[in-house]
Structures are given as C-alpha cells and as structure tokens.
Amino acid sequence: MRAKGICYDTGFVRDGGNSRARFDPAVVGRELAIIRDDLHCNAVHITGGDPERLELAARHAAELGLEIWFSPYPLELTPDEILTLIADCAERAERLRARGAEVVFVTGVELSVMNRGFLEGASTDERLGRLLGDPARRPERIAAAGARLDSFLREAVAVVRERFHGKVTYAAIQFEGVDWDLFDFTTYELIRSAEVADRFRDGVRGLVTRPGPVAITGFGTATWRGAGDVAPRSMEVLDSDEVTGAPLRLTRELERDEEGQAAYLSELLEIFDSEGVDSVFVFLFALYNLPHRPDGDPRDDLDLASLGIVKVFEDRNGDTYPDLPWEPKAAFATVADHYRGG
C-alpha cells in the first residue's frame, strides 16, 4: 500500500449540533502526531461537517508531513446545501495544497443514503428501509438514485476543480454506480460482513483491475463480540435520540471483544495490501460521543458500539498517554504493527 492511513473525525454535524462537543486544537495536534509516529500512518482521512475544524486538523496534519484526504461529510443536507459545503471546503483544501501539502479532496461520502434528495425517505434508516425492503422495486430505486447522484457529482466536481487543483475523489457505496472517469482515485467504503466473507477478496481483486489507483475508506467494526459478522450494521446496537441523533444507550447487553475488532482489521488490511490497493484508511481513530463506561449498567458502555481503535473516557485520562482522555484498544497495536511492517 502506498498510503497507509486512518480516519480522523472532527465531528459529525446534524441539525446544528456537533457529535464532538469539545475540539481542542492542542489535542488535535497531539492525536495526529500519535497517528503518524505511533500508528505509523503516512496519510489521514480527515472527516467532519464543520469546514473550520476540517481546515484546522488538516493544517496540523500538513505540519506533520501527512498526506491529507480532506473530506467534508454532509449529513441530512439537500444537494444545494452539500454543494455550498463542498465549495467552501475545496477553497480551504487548496490553500493547504498551495503551501506544499499533499492533499486529496474527497467530494463527499455515501451521499445518497446520508443526505436528502437522492433516495426517498426523511432519514438514513428510512431511506435504506425503502431501498432494501422491496426487492421488486430495488433496481428501479437504485437506478433513480444513481442518476440523481451522477448529475450532482458532475456539478460538484466542476465546482471543486474550479477551486482546488489537486487530486479529487468521492467515497462511494458500490450500488451508487459512480462514473470514475470524473475522479483521480476510485474510492469505496468497503466493509466485510459474514454474508460476503467468502467472496470479499475476489471482490477487492476485481476493483484493483480497473484503471487508476484504488482507495478503500470506511472499513472497520465495533467492539462487541460478533460485531465483525454484521460490520456494516455493527453500530445498530445503539438507541439514539429521534430528533438529534445523539446516542443514548445500547439496545442490549453486549460482551466486549477488542481482540475480535483487532482480528477483523488485521484480516482486511492483509487483503487490501496483498491485492494491490493503493490507499487504505481504517475507520476510525476515535468517536468522542461514544464513551467507555466500564462501571455501572453495561448498556451505558457506548464504546462497545464504537468503531474507534481507542476507547474514550468522560472523566479521566488514559494510562498509555496520560495527557489524553482515552486508552488504546487492541486494534491500535494491530494497525500499528501492520503499517510498521507494510
């Protein structure tokens, strides 16, 4: 692999709220230095919905010499609102690139299911439910969403390339049917579940036979036993506020399985490496809105639903890095070992 990376979350924005309540620039810089020095990453996929936070994190990454995948992540926006966000971010990414940073601009992530205007439905769950719940109409709905997304991406890429003069991509779900001639990388959110495990490697091999470099983003699993079997849905064990989307508690008691999460990532990294994927980004470093609560009601330990490779504390710092409010999970060492030796 050329680019060995991880996703760094600056906060998901929904209805004006931000999933990462505190965003301390000093902590951001420290975490990105750990990503480079201890995880042995040479690239970072910086995601979020706040352009200023994205730019701040990207500046820190640039100072550290990391390749930056600058990635606005819209949630529940209309196409016009997405376009406004992307245009703003493209200008910010170009400022960094013009100063010498290596920057790839990501023109959105899974837009068709995460936002309005491409699929029917007022929420991600409703859109996916309508898409998958009626097999007879599924091809028709996929085709319609693909046509809407294609029209949007053509407009969005033109807007981006007017403002940003580096390489451009889009983080797609496979059914979206993206025209990759528009982009410099073919990039997929590619998550293995038990249903596709027997053909997952062949699928990756098929992707890399296409012209141009292939990148894989968005792959990971939660930290409960059995999560890897349902990895794309492993966060569905969360009860969330219907209005704000804020996580409340787990739907049931779960068993912690950090080794299972680590094994899952190890297996996928080996596949991506051996099959010739150009760039990979583990999802993800930390989710600050899913804290580890080892005491009390097991259903309150939201970290079990987190795909983060560190567990975040609410009221104390960790032991490995005493200045930071988290502790590495087993997957942290797994990723570091793979990237060090890869």
Secondary structure, 3 states (H helix, E strand, C coil): CCEEEEEEECCCEECCEECCCCCCHHHHHHHHHHHHHCCCCCEEEEEECCHHHHHHHHHHHHHCCCEEEEEECCCCCCHHHHHHHHHHHHHHHHHHHHCCCCEEEEEEECHHHHCCCCCCCCCHHHHHHHHHHCCCCHHHHHHHHHHHHHHHHHHHHHHHHHHCCCEEEEEECHHHCCCHHHCCCEEEECCCCHHHHHHHHHHHHHHHCCCCCEEEEEECCCCECCHHHHHHHCCCCEEECCCCCCEEEECCCCCECHHHHHHHHHHHHHHHHHCCCCEEEECCCCCCCCCCCCCCCHHHCHHHHCCCCEEECCCCCCCCCCCCCEEECHHHHHHHHHHHHC
